[in-house]
Amino acid sequence: MQPKSTADNTSITSPDGTIVTAKLDADGKAITITTAPDGTATTTKSDGTVVVEKVNPNGTVVVTETKPGGTTPTTTVRPVVTAPGVPSMTQNGVGASPIAAGYSFAISGAGAEGYEVFKSTNSGEYAFYNRMAASPAGSSVTIDVMVYRGETSSYKARAYKKDGEAYVYSDFSSPQTKTLSALGIPTISIGGVGADENSYGFLFIMSTSDEAHGYQLFRSTSGANGEYTLLEQINNTNEFSVTIPADQTYYYKAKAFVTDGQTTIYSDFSAVKASRN
């Protein structure tokens, strides 16, 4: 039995595959359609009528309509719409930015009227990502996705065909998995030292295996495992000047970052550097 979904206007897909869709029928009246993972679609109309469509293993659909007011349910049986072929999902392009890699995938399947794409991040569960119609039926569609630094993303697609107010799904395609390495962890070295009778000055030099856009320096005054607070952020340079009272020991660690528009990606923390008198 192939699972079914609904033709959507406003649609919410739960991680378990249940889909709730609010839309207008042919007369402009509001209906709500709930599709369970087993393919059972329940349509609730504005006048209180409830229509349940259930797909049987023998290739038929049982449609039961219950009207308000305690009337006897009406049941009809009709042939099921067969599922489209399992789609293929192939990479046909790639791009890059400082924070991510972009991939373009072509999705196609015999008899498909459209496709749904699901995404898994860092080996988590797959969740609904996007739905696209195919016009004409069976034609391919293209979807562009982004994989961010330090992330592994997997994508898989399934095809659908329309069956009244519902869709019939194919099985899922083989997944496409892409990994982008995390931003390099910085190291802190001391490039210069100065002193007076009350304090010491240090020049910290930051470095990383990647081309960072800047660094954040964090400081703890309560030990290497104490609480750290952001001391300073610098852009387009890798030098920090810090001043430490002569009778204190301060602890520092840093993050590198890259940015693209409104999005910033940070590295993990560097090893701790202690500076003292």
C-alpha positions as CSV (number, residue, x, y, z in Angstrom):
1,M,0.0,0.0,0.0
2,Q,1.4,3.3,-1.0
3,P,1.1,6.3,1.3
4,K,-1.1,9.3,0.3
5,S,-0.9,13.0,0.8
6,T,-3.2,15.9,0.0
7,A,-3.1,18.6,-2.6
8,D,-2.1,21.5,-0.5
9,N,-2.9,25.1,0.0
10,T,-1.5,25.6,3.6
11,S,0.1,22.3,4.7
12,I,2.0,21.2,7.7
13,T,4.0,17.9,7.6
14,S,4.9,16.3,10.9
15,P,8.2,14.3,11.3
16,D,6.1,11.1,11.5
17,G,4.7,11.8,8.0
18,T,1.2,13.0,9.1
19,I,0.1,15.9,6.8
20,V,-2.6,18.4,7.8
21,T,-3.7,20.6,4.9
22,A,-6.1,23.6,5.0
23,K,-7.5,24.6,1.6
24,L,-10.6,25.7,-0.3
25,D,-12.8,23.3,-2.2
26,A,-14.2,23.9,-5.7
27,D,-17.0,26.0,-4.2
28,G,-14.6,28.2,-2.2
29,K,-15.5,26.6,1.1
30,A,-12.8,25.7,3.7
31,I,-11.8,22.0,4.2
32,T,-9.2,20.3,6.3
33,I,-7.5,17.1,5.1
34,T,-5.4,14.9,7.5
35,T,-3.3,12.2,5.8
36,A,-1.9,9.5,8.0
37,P,1.4,7.7,7.2
38,D,-0.5,4.6,6.1
39,G,-2.3,6.6,3.3
40,T,-5.6,7.1,5.0
41,A,-6.9,10.6,4.1
42,T,-9.7,12.2,6.2
43,T,-11.4,15.3,4.8
44,T,-13.4,17.5,7.1
45,K,-15.7,20.0,5.3
46,S,-17.1,23.3,6.6
47,D,-20.6,21.8,6.9
48,G,-19.4,19.0,9.2
49,T,-19.2,16.3,6.5
50,V,-16.3,13.9,7.0
51,V,-14.9,11.8,4.1
52,V,-12.4,9.0,4.8
53,E,-10.4,7.5,1.9
54,K,-8.5,4.3,2.7
55,V,-6.3,2.4,0.3
56,N,-6.7,-1.4,0.4
57,P,-4.0,-3.9,-0.5
58,N,-6.2,-5.3,-3.2
59,G,-5.9,-2.1,-5.3
60,T,-9.2,-0.4,-4.3
61,V,-10.0,2.7,-2.4
62,V,-12.9,2.7,0.1
63,V,-14.5,6.1,0.4
64,T,-16.8,6.6,3.4
65,E,-18.8,9.9,3.7
66,T,-20.5,10.8,6.9
67,K,-22.8,13.8,7.0
68,P,-23.8,15.7,10.1
69,G,-27.1,15.0,11.9
70,G,-26.6,11.3,12.5
71,T,-27.2,10.2,8.9
72,T,-26.1,6.8,7.7
73,P,-22.5,6.8,6.3
74,T,-22.3,6.3,2.5
75,T,-19.5,3.9,1.3
76,T,-18.2,3.5,-2.2
77,V,-15.3,1.6,-3.7
78,R,-13.2,2.7,-6.6
79,P,-9.9,1.6,-8.2
80,V,-6.8,3.0,-6.6
81,V,-4.4,5.3,-8.5
82,T,-1.2,3.5,-9.0
83,A,2.0,5.0,-7.6
84,P,4.5,6.6,-9.9
85,G,8.0,5.2,-10.3
86,V,10.7,5.7,-7.7
87,P,12.5,8.9,-8.7
88,S,16.2,9.4,-9.4
89,M,18.0,12.2,-7.7
90,T,21.3,13.3,-9.4
91,Q,23.7,16.1,-8.8
92,N,24.0,18.5,-11.7
93,G,25.8,21.5,-10.2
94,V,27.8,22.8,-7.3
95,G,28.9,26.2,-6.0
96,A,30.6,27.6,-2.9
97,S,30.6,30.5,-0.5
98,P,32.7,31.2,2.6
99,I,30.1,29.6,4.8
100,A,28.6,26.8,2.7
101,A,28.6,24.7,-0.5
102,G,25.6,24.8,-2.7
103,Y,24.4,21.8,-4.7
104,S,21.9,21.5,-7.5
105,F,20.0,18.2,-7.9
106,A,17.8,17.0,-10.8
107,I,14.8,14.9,-9.7
108,S,12.9,12.8,-12.2
109,G,10.5,9.8,-12.1
110,A,8.2,8.0,-14.6
111,G,4.6,9.2,-14.3
112,A,5.3,11.7,-11.5
113,E,3.1,14.7,-11.1
114,G,5.5,16.2,-8.5
115,Y,8.1,15.4,-5.9
116,E,8.7,15.8,-2.2
117,V,12.2,16.2,-0.8
118,F,13.2,15.2,2.7
119,K,16.4,16.3,4.6
120,S,18.5,14.8,7.3
121,T,21.2,16.9,9.1
122,N,24.2,15.3,10.8
123,S,22.6,11.8,10.7
124,G,19.3,12.9,12.3
125,E,15.9,11.9,11.2
126,Y,14.6,12.9,7.8
127,A,12.1,15.7,7.8
128,F,10.0,17.3,5.1
129,Y,12.1,19.9,3.2
130,N,10.3,21.0,0.0
131,R,7.5,20.0,-2.5
132,M,7.6,20.7,-6.2
133,A,5.2,20.0,-9.0
134,A,6.3,18.4,-12.3
135,S,4.8,20.0,-15.5
136,P,4.2,18.0,-17.7
137,A,3.8,14.8,-15.6
138,G,7.0,12.8,-15.6
139,S,9.3,15.8,-16.3
140,S,12.3,16.5,-14.1
141,V,12.6,19.4,-11.5
142,T,15.6,21.0,-10.1
143,I,16.2,21.8,-6.4
144,D,19.1,23.9,-5.0
145,V,20.3,23.2,-1.4
146,M,23.0,24.5,0.9
147,V,25.4,22.5,3.1
148,Y,27.0,24.6,5.8
149,R,30.5,24.3,7.3
150,G,30.7,21.4,9.8
151,E,27.5,19.9,8.5
152,T,26.5,16.6,6.8
153,S,23.2,16.8,5.0
154,S,21.3,14.0,3.3
155,Y,18.5,14.5,0.8
156,K,16.0,12.0,-0.6
157,A,12.9,12.4,-2.8
158,R,9.7,10.6,-3.5
159,A,7.3,11.1,-6.4
160,Y,3.5,11.6,-6.2
161,K,0.4,11.4,-8.4
162,K,-2.9,13.0,-7.7
163,D,-5.8,10.9,-6.6
164,G,-8.8,13.2,-6.0
165,E,-7.9,15.4,-3.0
166,A,-5.0,13.1,-2.2
167,Y,-1.6,12.1,-3.6
168,V,-0.2,8.7,-4.0
169,Y,3.5,8.4,-3.2
170,S,6.3,6.3,-4.6
171,D,9.1,4.9,-2.4
172,F,12.0,7.1,-1.7
173,S,15.0,7.6,-3.9
174,S,18.5,6.7,-2.8
175,P,19.8,9.6,-0.6
176,Q,22.3,12.2,-1.7
177,T,24.7,12.9,1.2
178,K,27.1,15.9,1.2
179,T,29.6,16.9,3.9
180,L,31.5,20.2,4.4
181,S,34.3,20.3,6.8
182,A,34.1,22.7,9.8
183,L,36.0,25.9,10.0
184,G,39.6,25.3,11.2
185,I,40.2,25.7,14.9
186,P,42.5,28.6,15.6
187,T,45.7,28.6,17.6
188,I,47.0,31.4,19.8
189,S,50.7,32.4,19.9
190,I,52.4,35.3,21.6
191,G,53.9,37.8,19.1
192,G,55.2,40.3,21.6
193,V,55.4,41.2,25.3
194,G,55.6,44.5,27.1
195,A,55.5,45.5,30.8
196,D,55.4,48.3,33.3
197,E,55.3,48.3,37.1
198,N,51.6,47.5,37.2
199,S,50.8,45.3,34.2
200,Y,52.0,43.2,31.3
201,G,51.0,43.6,27.7
202,F,50.8,40.8,25.2
203,L,50.3,40.6,21.5
204,F,48.3,37.5,20.6
205,I,48.6,36.2,17.0
206,M,45.7,34.1,15.8
207,S,46.1,31.5,13.0
208,T,43.9,28.8,11.4
209,S,44.1,26.4,8.5
210,D,41.3,28.3,6.8
211,E,41.0,31.9,5.6
212,A,39.0,33.4,8.5
213,H,37.2,36.7,8.3
214,G,38.1,37.4,11.9
215,Y,38.3,36.1,15.4
216,Q,36.7,36.3,18.8
217,L,38.8,36.3,21.9
218,F,37.4,35.0,25.2
219,R,38.9,35.5,28.7
220,S,38.6,33.8,32.1
221,T,39.9,35.3,35.3
222,S,38.9,32.2,37.4
223,G,41.1,29.5,35.9
224,A,41.4,27.5,32.8
225,N,38.1,25.7,33.4
226,G,36.3,28.8,34.7
227,E,33.7,31.0,33.1
228,Y,34.8,32.7,29.8
229,T,33.4,36.0,28.5
230,L,33.8,37.5,25.1
231,L,36.6,40.1,25.4
232,E,36.8,41.4,21.8
233,Q,36.0,40.6,18.2
234,I,38.3,41.6,15.4
235,N,37.6,41.6,11.7
236,N,40.0,41.2,8.8
237,T,43.1,40.9,11.1
238,N,44.6,38.3,13.4
239,E,46.2,40.4,16.1
240,F,44.9,41.1,19.6
241,S,46.6,43.3,22.2
242,V,45.7,42.5,25.8
243,T,46.8,44.0,29.2
244,I,47.1,41.9,32.4
245,P,47.6,43.2,35.9
246,A,51.0,42.2,37.2
247,D,49.6,40.1,40.0
248,Q,47.1,38.2,37.9
249,T,46.9,35.1,35.6
250,Y,44.4,35.3,32.8
251,Y,43.2,32.5,30.5
252,Y,42.3,33.0,26.9
253,K,40.7,31.0,24.1
254,A,39.5,32.0,20.7
255,K,37.1,31.2,17.9
256,A,37.6,31.9,14.2
257,F,34.6,33.0,12.0
258,V,33.6,33.5,8.4
259,T,30.5,35.5,7.3
260,D,28.4,35.8,4.2
261,G,25.6,38.4,4.3
262,Q,23.6,37.9,7.5
263,T,25.0,34.4,8.2
264,T,28.2,33.8,10.3
265,I,29.8,30.4,10.9
266,Y,32.2,29.9,13.9
267,S,34.9,27.4,14.6
268,D,35.2,25.4,17.8
269,F,37.3,27.0,20.6
270,S,41.1,26.9,20.4
271,A,43.2,25.4,23.2
272,V,43.5,27.7,26.3
273,K,46.4,30.1,26.4
274,A,47.5,31.3,29.9
275,S,49.2,34.6,30.4
276,R,50.7,35.8,33.6
277,N,53.4,37.8,35.3
